[in-house]
Amino acid sequence: MIVQRAESHEPGTATPLLSVRDLQVAFPSEAGRVEAVRGISFDLHRGSTLGIVGESGSGKSVTSMAVMGLLPDYAAISGQINMGGVNLLDLDDRMMSKVRGRDIGMIFQDPLSSLTPIFSIGTQIVEALQIHQDISSAAAWKRAVELLDLVGIPNPDKRAKGFPHEFSGGMRQRAVIAMAIANDPDLIIADEPTTALDVTVQAQILEVLKAAQRETGAAVIMITHDLGVVAGSADDVIVMYAGRAVEQAPVGELFAQPRMPYTIGLMGAIPRLDDRAEDALVPVKGTPPLLVNLPDACPFAARCPIVLDTCRSGEPPLARVAGAGADTETGATAGHLAACLRAGEIADGNLGDAPVYPVPERKETRLAVVPREERAEVLKLSGVTKTFPLTQGALLKRRVGSVYAVNGINLDIREGETLGLVGESGCGKTTTLLEIMGLNTPEKGSIAIAGTDVAGLRRKQEISAVRRDIQMVFQDPMGALDPRMTVFDILAEPLRAIGERDEEALAGRIEELMGLVGLDPEHRDRFPAAFSGGQRQRIGIARALATKPKLLVLDEPVSALDVSVQAGVINLLNDLKAELGLSYLFVAHDLSVVRHISDRVAVMYLGRIVEIGAIDAVFDNPRHPYTKALLSAIPLPDPVAERTRERILLKGDLPSPTDDRPGCGFVSRCPLHQTLTEPQKDRCRGDTPELAGGEGEDHRDACHFADKHTLVQL
């Protein structure tokens, strides 16, 4: 039995390329049978894109792995996955291996794990071609180079001979896309293809994926947690929850009129780049249910703000919402479907005159009325530099250069203020944090915490006193908590370190901390594994607050969390800042989150700050070309706005941080540079721009020609 290649018909034909009917996938576990996918059905036509979204554990990736035939033997699979007149579930692994790569291409989340490290990129693409085609090695290599050129890899004939570790993350993902489209597949499955990438690289990869789809005419299944990515690329959307589809609709209909409370909650929990509103985000309270022995009830009932008693008496079917759009013959869905008994009563996110999710009140800090210049400085960096030696030699190492990780940065944070520090991977954000947290004298410049210069710290008591004023919250909450310690011991550890020995006082302070971050003090004797991801991050925040610090350093504190959980943590951080008068140094790659939580923002590139100022000033009127590119790369969860906005795509990767010659470090990627006259270009290449702004202006940038009025003949 062989899958027949789909005919090259255009979108709009009645016969779907892929038809999934009542797909169910279960796995055995110690707790019982895990129903990972529970009866999902959809049609996908050639040339169209289906977006599948939902929280972790909703069944998105398991669905895609079932289509690819990559689930383990112990998985129990039923239903139908029809493609080319054949049910793929009837094929054994040998027969499916002929389908994978030829009819179906797969793009995985982590490109490095998708590539074999001991073979060159070109060799791996050649292998993918020769497995499915009768083609000579010379012709296959020529085609591999053409594919690398198609996905935008510079010097493809040379880079084809390179190995995966010699490629950046974005280039590796481009290579994986080239491999996925090598045999002109009918279907491309992209499973979180941009999650591990910088936003500028994400924008490039999405454009490459669209180009690959145009080149092959393939249908695409886009699996992601980012609603902005779906808004910009999908034709139809499936929202999954607890292993099943709870809403299906064309993309415009879904975003304009979501009918399932879970979907409404996801959209309300997303901070938006284009939103200046000061309202709090709307978190979806609770956690998804365990997919073992689910009761016959709506799986979202325990978290739903408009639940009825009837919702718990039977699981509602996925049914068409009356009056919510017409049936379509060509999309992945038939009209607008929702698995909610009250879907017909919901309109514009409201149930009657009341919102499904009332917007929480955002607390205002008592310092909001105090001018910034009158507040005390809690952190000040002046000309801070950090270099690392670049060495050669196996036995006798010698220094042949330096890596300029942080190259003379200046910034300050005032009391009750949040400074967002943003930039691509490798720009120096993490090194800056390590320099601050290390409390060591920097190579050059100075670091002052709450008015104390760290260079003057000598005695242990002095260091300990400053350490109490600055604490850190890490990216991965599970990795930051000792799994062998209870919550009580985790929170007591910093208190004991500063000399607290009274057990009664300890118990009182820990109860206060847990209540402060929204945790039940009764759970103090539980271990971290017993908590959800969002609760573990709240434990990490509570631990950081134990010593009553003046400044919290937050290193990607919400990037590892689902969007519904992320909203609650962001709201908590805003409330704590208002209640305790805290200051934050907030490092993140998601500029939407940065806009929602920050008062000011600093943009880093190659160890330097290239733009800094008040959050609205920088986001509404970015001056530096790099800032403009960063902002344009963030997807908006709005199909109309996302598909009509101007996007600035940066070409190439970050230059080497070992080069400290005079000149602008952004010049090789700068779109503005291409429009300048030759004398102006010479200035960019030979004169390093310094942060500057108008007289008395807080908004500063490091670009010679940031103001368009300066684009004149020199």
DOTINU-727919 format. One record per residue (C-alpha): y, x, z; chain; residue in one letter. Coordinates in steps of 0.25 Angstrom, whole numbers. Example, Ala and Ser with C-alpha at 12.3 -4.5 7.8 and 13.67 -1.06 7.14 Angstrom:
2
      py      px      pz   ch   aa
     -18      49      31    A    a
      -4      55      29    A    s
END
This chain:
714
      py      px      pz   ch   aa
       0       0       0    A    m
      13       6      -5    A    i
      27       2      -2    A    v
      34      -1     -16    A    q
      48       5     -18    A    r
      58      -6     -17    A    a
      65     -10     -30    A    e
      79      -5     -31    A    s
      85     -18     -30    A    h
      99     -20     -25    A    e
     103     -27     -11    A    p
     103     -42     -13    A    g
      89     -44     -18    A    t
      80     -54     -10    A    a
      69     -44      -7    A    t
      71     -35       5    A    p
      68     -20       4    A    l
      62     -21      19    A    l
      58     -33      26    A    s
      54     -33      41    A    v
      48     -45      47    A    r
      44     -47      62    A    d
      43     -32      64    A    l
      37     -30      78    A    q
      35     -16      85    A    v
      29     -14      99    A    a
      25      -1     106    A    f
      15       0     118    A    p
      21       5     131    A    s
      18       6     146    A    e
      27      -6     149    A    a
      20     -14     138    A    g
      22     -17     123    A    r
      36     -13     119    A    v
      41     -23     108    A    e
      50     -14     101    A    a
      53     -22      89    A    v
      51     -37      90    A    r
      50     -45      76    A    g
      62     -39      68    A    i
      64     -44      54    A    s
      73     -40      43    A    f
      75     -38      28    A    d
      82     -26      22    A    l
      86     -25       7    A    h
      88     -13      -2    A    r
     102      -7       0    A    g
     106     -14      13    A    s
     107      -9      27    A    t
     101     -15      39    A    l
     107     -11      53    A    g
      98     -12      65    A    i
     105     -11      78    A    v
     102     -12      93    A    g
     101      -5     106    A    e
      91       6     109    A    s
      77       0     110    A    g
      80     -12     101    A    s
      70      -9      91    A    g
      78      -3      80    A    k
      71      10      77    A    s
      57       4      80    A    v
      60      -5      68    A    t
      64       6      59    A    s
      52      14      63    A    m
      43       2      60    A    a
      49       1      46    A    v
      47      16      44    A    m
      32      15      50    A    g
      36      26      60    A    l
      31      19      73    A    l
      20      25      81    A    p
       6      19      79    A    d
       6      13      93    A    y
      17       4      88    A    a
      13     -11      86    A    a
      20     -16      73    A    i
      20     -29      67    A    s
      28     -37      57    A    g
      31     -33      42    A    q
      40     -22      36    A    i
      40     -25      21    A    n
      45     -15      11    A    m
      42     -15      -3    A    g
      32     -26      -2    A    g
      24     -19       9    A    v
      23     -21      24    A    n
      26      -7      29    A    l
      18     -10      42    A    l
       5     -11      34    A    d
       7       4      29    A    l
       0      15      37    A    d
       8      28      40    A    d
       3      35      27    A    r
       8      24      19    A    m
      21      23      27    A    m
      24      38      25    A    s
      25      34      10    A    k
      36      24      13    A    v
      44      32      23    A    r
      53      41      15    A    g
      51      34       2    A    r
      54      20       5    A    d
      60      21      18    A    i
      69      32      23    A    g
      72      35      38    A    m
      84      41      44    A    i
      82      44      59    A    f
      92      45      70    A    q
      89      60      73    A    d
      90      68      60    A    p
      85      81      66    A    l
      72      75      71    A    s
      70      69      57    A    s
      70      83      50    A    l
      60      94      52    A    t
      67     106      57    A    p
      58     116      50    A    i
      61     111      36    A    f
      73     111      28    A    s
      81      98      25    A    i
      78      99      10    A    g
      63     102      12    A    t
      62      89      21    A    q
      69      81      10    A    i
      60      87      -1    A    v
      48      83       8    A    e
      53      69       9    A    a
      55      68      -6    A    l
      41      74     -10    A    q
      33      66       0    A    i
      37      53      -8    A    h
      40      58     -22    A    q
      33      67     -32    A    d
      45      77     -33    A    i
      45      92     -35    A    s
      50     101     -24    A    s
      62     105     -33    A    a
      66      91     -36    A    a
      64      87     -21    A    a
      73      98     -17    A    w
      83      94     -27    A    k
      83      80     -22    A    r
      84      84      -7    A    a
      97      92     -10    A    v
     102      79     -18    A    e
      99      71      -6    A    l
     106      80       4    A    l
     118      80      -5    A    d
     117      65      -6    A    l
     118      64      10    A    v
     130      73      10    A    g
     124      87      15    A    i
     133      98       9    A    p
     126     109       1    A    n
     113     101       0    A    p
     106     112      -8    A    d
     108     122       4    A    k
     107     112      15    A    r
      93     107      10    A    a
      88     120      14    A    k
      93     119      28    A    g
      85     115      40    A    f
      88     102      49    A    p
      94     111      61    A    h
     104     117      51    A    e
     110     103      48    A    f
     120      95      57    A    s
     116      81      62    A    g
     123      74      51    A    g
     117      83      40    A    m
     103      81      46    A    r
     105      66      46    A    q
     110      67      31    A    r
      97      75      28    A    a
      88      64      34    A    v
      95      54      26    A    i
      93      62      14    A    a
      78      63      17    A    m
      78      48      20    A    a
      83      44       6    A    i
      76      55      -1    A    a
      66      45      -8    A    n
      76      34     -10    A    d
      70      25       0    A    p
      72      10       0    A    d
      75       9      15    A    l
      82      19      24    A    i
      81      17      39    A    i
      92      24      47    A    a
      88      25      62    A    d
     101      28      70    A    e
     105      38      59    A    p
     118      42      65    A    t
     116      41      80    A    t
     116      56      83    A    a
     127      60      73    A    l
     142      62      75    A    d
     151      50      70    A    v
     156      58      58    A    t
     142      62      54    A    v
     137      47      57    A    q
     148      42      47    A    a
     143      52      36    A    q
     128      49      39    A    i
     131      34      37    A    l
     138      37      24    A    e
     126      45      19    A    v
     117      34      23    A    l
     125      24      15    A    k
     125      34       3    A    a
     110      36       4    A    a
     108      21       4    A    q
     116      20      -8    A    r
     109      31     -15    A    e
      95      25     -12    A    t
      98      10     -12    A    g
      90       9       1    A    a
      91      -1      12    A    a
      94       5      26    A    v
      91       1      40    A    i
     101       7      49    A    m
      97       7      64    A    i
     108      10      73    A    t
     115       7      86    A    h
     128       9      80    A    d
     134      -5      76    A    l
     145       3      68    A    g
     135      10      59    A    v
     128      -4      56    A    v
     142     -10      53    A    a
     145       0      43    A    g
     131       1      36    A    s
     122     -11      38    A    a
     122     -24      30    A    d
     113     -31      40    A    d
     111     -29      55    A    v
     100     -31      64    A    i
     103     -30      79    A    v
      90     -27      87    A    m
      87     -30     102    A    y
      75     -29     110    A    a
      66     -26      98    A    g
      71     -37      89    A    r
      83     -41      80    A    a
      93     -50      88    A    v
     103     -51      77    A    e
     103     -49      62    A    q
     115     -51      52    A    a
     123     -45      41    A    p
     131     -34      46    A    v
     145     -41      45    A    g
     139     -54      51    A    e
     133     -47      63    A    l
     146     -39      66    A    f
     155     -51      64    A    a
     147     -61      71    A    q
     136     -56      80    A    p
     127     -67      86    A    r
     118     -60      96    A    m
     124     -57     109    A    p
     117     -43     109    A    y
     124     -40      95    A    t
     137     -44     101    A    i
     135     -36     113    A    g
     132     -23     105    A    l
     145     -25      97    A    m
     153     -27     109    A    g
     148     -15     116    A    a
     152      -6     104    A    i
     166       2     106    A    p
     173       1      93    A    r
     181      12      87    A    l
     191       3      81    A    d
     193      -5      94    A    d
     205      -2     103    A    r
     202     -13     113    A    a
     201      -9     127    A    e
     190     -19     130    A    d
     177     -15     137    A    a
     165     -15     128    A    l
     154     -26     130    A    v
     141     -20     135    A    p
     128     -27     133    A    v
     123     -27     147    A    k
     108     -24     151    A    g
      98     -17     143    A    t
      88     -21     132    A    p
      75     -27     137    A    p
      62     -19     137    A    l
      53     -23     125    A    l
      41     -25     134    A    v
      36     -39     137    A    n
      49     -46     132    A    l
      51     -60     137    A    p
      52     -71     127    A    d
      67     -72     128    A    a
      80     -66     121    A    c
      79     -51     124    A    p
      94     -50     126    A    f
      95     -61     136    A    a
      96     -52     148    A    a
     108     -45     142    A    r
     114     -57     134    A    c
     128     -63     140    A    p
     125     -77     134    A    i
     110     -78     137    A    v
     105     -92     139    A    l
      92     -96     147    A    d
      86    -100     133    A    t
      88     -86     129    A    c
      77     -82     139    A    r
      67     -92     135    A    s
      63     -86     121    A    g
      68     -75     112    A    e
      77     -80     102    A    p
      73     -78      87    A    p
      82     -71      77    A    l
      88     -82      70    A    a
      99     -85      60    A    r
     113     -88      67    A    v
     118    -101      62    A    a
     131     -99      54    A    g
     131     -84      55    A    a
     130     -80      41    A    g
     122     -84      29    A    a
     108     -79      25    A    d
     107     -67      17    A    t
      97     -64       6    A    e
     100     -49       6    A    t
     103     -44      20    A    g
      93     -40      30    A    a
      96     -52      38    A    t
      96     -67      35    A    a
     110     -71      40    A    g
     113     -69      54    A    h
     102     -69      64    A    l
     102     -68      79    A    a
      92     -69      90    A    a
     101     -77     100    A    c
     101     -91     104    A    l
     116     -91     105    A    r
     119     -84      92    A    a
     125     -97      86    A    g
     135     -98      97    A    e
     140     -84      96    A    i
     152     -81      87    A    a
     162     -69      87    A    d
     155     -63      99    A    g
     158     -76     107    A    n
     149     -87     113    A    l
     159     -99     112    A    g
     172     -93     117    A    d
     166     -82     126    A    a
     162     -69     121    A    p
     147     -66     122    A    v
     151     -53     129    A    y
     163     -54     137    A    p
     171     -40     136    A    v
     171     -33     149    A    p
     185     -30     155    A    e
     189     -15     154    A    r
     195      -9     166    A    k
     208      -2     165    A    e
     210      11     172    A    t
     221      12     182    A    r
     226      24     175    A    l
     228      17     162    A    a
     243      15     166    A    v
     246      29     170    A    v
     251      38     158    A    p
     241      48     154    A    r
     250      60     157    A    e
     251      55     171    A    e
     236      55     174    A    r
     229      67     180    A    a
     221      76     171    A    e
     206      76     174    A    v
     202      86     162    A    l
     210      96     154    A    k
     205     105     144    A    l
     215     116     138    A    s
     210     125     127    A    g
     195     124     131    A    v
     186     132     122    A    t
     171     134     122    A    k
     164     143     113    A    t
     149     147     112    A    f
     144     160     106    A    p
     137     160      93    A    l
     126     171      93    A    t
     117     178      83    A    q
     104     186      85    A    g
      90     182      92    A    a
      89     193     102    A    l
     103     200     102    A    l
     113     189     101    A    k
     127     192      97    A    r
     139     183      96    A    r
     143     180      82    A    v
     153     169      85    A    g
     157     157      93    A    s
     155     142      93    A    v
     168     135      97    A    y
     163     123     104    A    a
     176     120     111    A    v
     188     126     105    A    n
     201     124     113    A    g
     202     110     117    A    i
     213     103     125    A    n
     211      89     132    A    l
     214      82     145    A    d
     209      70     151    A    i
     218      62     161    A    r
     214      53     173    A    e
     208      40     169    A    g
     206      44     154    A    e
     195      45     144    A    t
     195      56     134    A    l
     185      54     122    A    g
     181      67     116    A    l
     175      65     102    A    v
     170      73      91    A    g
     157      77      83    A    e
     145      84      88    A    s
     149      99      90    A    g
     164      97      92    A    c
     164     102     106    A    g
     164      89     114    A    k
     151      93     123    A    t
     156     108     125    A    t
     169     102     130    A    t
     162      94     140    A    l
     153     105     145    A    l
     166     114     146    A    e
     172     103     155    A    i
     160     100     163    A    m
     156     115     165    A    g
     169     118     173    A    l
     169     132     168    A    n
     181     139     163    A    t
     182     137     148    A    p
     182     149     138    A    e
     196     145     135    A    k
     206     135     140    A    g
     204     127     153    A    s
     198     115     159    A    i
     204     107     170    A    a
     197      95     178    A    i
     206      87     186    A    a
     216      98     186    A    g
     206     109     190    A    t
     204     120     180    A    d
     190     123     180    A    v
     193     138     177    A    a
     197     139     192    A    g
     184     133     198    A    l
     177     144     205    A    r
     170     138     218    A    r
     159     128     217    A    k
     167     118     226    A    q
     178     119     215    A    e
     169     116     204    A    i
     162     105     212    A    s
     175      98     214    A    a
     179      98     200    A    v
     165      94     196    A    r
     167      81     204    A    r
     179      78     195    A    d
     171      78     182    A    i
     157      72     178    A    q
     149      70     166    A    m
     142      58     160    A    v
     131      63     149    A    f
     127      57     136    A    q
     112      54     139    A    d
     111      46     152    A    p
      96      49     154    A    m
      97      64     151    A    g
     109      65     161    A    a
     101      58     173    A    l
      89      65     180    A    d
      78      55     178    A    p
      71      59     191    A    r
      83      55     199    A    m
      87      41     204    A    t
     101      35     201    A    v
     104      38     216    A    f
     101      52     215    A    d
     108      54     201    A    i
     121      48     207    A    l
     119      55     221    A    a
     117      69     214    A    e
     132      72     211    A    p
     136      66     224    A    l
     127      75     232    A    r
     132      87     223    A    a
     146      85     228    A    i
     142      84     243    A    g
     139      70     246    A    e
     127      69     256    A    r
     129      56     263    A    d
     117      47     257    A    e
     124      34     261    A    e
     137      39     254    A    a
     128      43     242    A    l
     122      29     241    A    a
     135      22     242    A    g
     141      31     231    A    r
     129      29     222    A    i
     130      14     223    A    e
     144      15     220    A    e
     142      23     208    A    l
     131      14     202    A    m
     139       2     204    A    g
     151       9     198    A    l
     143      11     185    A    v
     136      -2     185    A    g
     123       1     190    A    l
     115      -6     201    A    d
     115       3     214    A    p
     101      -3     217    A    e
      96       5     205    A    h
     100      19     212    A    r
      85      23     214    A    d
      81      21     200    A    r
      79      33     190    A    f
      87      34     177    A    p
      75      30     168    A    a
      76      16     175    A    a
      90      14     169    A    f
      95      10     155    A    s
     104      20     147    A    g
     117      14     150    A    g
     113      13     165    A    q
     109      28     165    A    r
     123      32     159    A    q
     129      24     170    A    r
     121      32     180    A    i
     127      45     173    A    g
     141      39     175    A    i
     138      36     189    A    a
     134      50     192    A    r
     146      55     185    A    a
     155      47     194    A    l
     148      51     207    A    a
     158      62     210    A    t
     170      53     207    A    k
     175      62     195    A    p
     188      61     188    A    k
     182      64     174    A    l
     169      60     167    A    l
     164      68     155    A    v
     156      58     147    A    l
     148      64     136    A    d
     143      54     126    A    e
     140      44     138    A    p
     137      32     129    A    v
     131      38     117    A    s
     117      37     121    A    a
     118      22     125    A    l
     116       9     117    A    d
     129       3     113    A    v
     127      -9     123    A    s
     125       0     135    A    v
     136      10     130    A    q
     147      -1     131    A    a
     143      -3     146    A    g
     144      12     149    A    v
     158      13     141    A    i
     163       1     149    A    n
     158       8     162    A    l
     166      21     159    A    l
     178      13     156    A    n
     177       6     169    A    d
     175      18     177    A    l
     187      25     171    A    k
     195      13     175    A    a
     189      12     189    A    e
     188      26     193    A    l
     200      33     185    A    g
     190      42     178    A    l
     193      51     166    A    s
     182      53     155    A    y
     180      63     145    A    l
     172      55     135    A    f
     164      62     124    A    v
     158      54     113    A    a
     155      53      98    A    h
     157      38      97    A    d
     172      36      95    A    l
     171      21      98    A    s
     166      24     112    A    v
     177      34     113    A    v
     188      25     109    A    r
     183      14     119    A    h
     182      23     131    A    i
     193      34     129    A    s
     208      35     131    A    d
     209      48     123    A    r
     201      55     113    A    v
     199      70     109    A    a
     192      73      96    A    v
     185      86      95    A    m
     181      94      83    A    y
     175     108      83    A    l
     179     111      97    A    g
     193     106      96    A    r
     200      93      99    A    i
     206      88      85    A    v
     212      75      91    A    e
     216      69     104    A    i
     223      57     109    A    g
     223      43     115    A    a
     211      36     110    A    i
     218      25     102    A    d
     228      35      96    A    a
     217      44      91    A    v
     207      32      86    A    f
     218      24      80    A    d
     226      36      73    A    n
     216      48      72    A    p
     224      60      66    A    r
     213      71      65    A    h
     204      69      53    A    p
     192      72      61    A    y
     196      61      71    A    t
     198      51      59    A    k
     184      55      54    A    a
     177      53      68    A    l
     184      39      69    A    l
     180      34      55    A    s
     166      38      57    A    a
     164      29      69    A    i
     157      16      64    A    p
     164       2      68    A    l
     155      -9      72    A    p
     162     -18      61    A    d
     156     -19      47    A    p
     169     -23      41    A    v
     177     -12      48    A    a
     166      -1      46    A    e
     164      -3      31    A    r
     179      -3      28    A    t
     184       8      36    A    r
     188      22      31    A    e
     178      33      35    A    r
     180      48      35    A    i
     168      55      33    A    l
     168      70      37    A    l
     160      79      28    A    k
     152      91      33    A    g
     149      95      47    A    d
     157     102      59    A    l
     161     116      55    A    p
     155     127      63    A    s
     161     128      78    A    p
     160     143      76    A    t
     172     144      67    A    d
     185     145      75    A    d
     194     150      64    A    r
     208     143      63    A    p
     209     130      56    A    g
     205     116      57    A    c
     190     114      61    A    g
     189     101      54    A    f
     195     106      40    A    v
     181     106      33    A    s
     178      92      36    A    r
     192      86      36    A    c
     195      75      26    A    p
     210      77      28    A    l
     209      92      24    A    h
     205      88      10    A    q
     218      81       8    A    t
     227      92      12    A    l
     235     102       3    A    t
     230     116       3    A    e
     240     122      12    A    p
     237     111      22    A    q
     222     114      21    A    k
     225     128      23    A    d
     232     125      36    A    r
     219     116      41    A    c
     210     128      38    A    r
     219     139      44    A    g
     226     132      56    A    d
     219     126      68    A    t
     226     113      71    A    p
     229     110      86    A    e
     230      97      93    A    l
     244      91      91    A    a
     251      78      91    A    g
     265      72      91    A    g
     275      76     103    A    e
     270      70     116    A    g
     258      64     108    A    e
     244      63     114    A    d
     237      61     101    A    h
     235      75      95    A    r
     226      80      84    A    d
     222      94      78    A    a
     225      92      63    A    c
     236      98      55    A    h
     237      86      46    A    f
     233      74      54    A    a
     246      67      51    A    d
     245      63      37    A    k
     260      65      36    A    h
     258      80      37    A    t
     250      80      24    A    l
     261      86      16    A    v
     262      99       8    A    q
     263     111      18    A    l
END
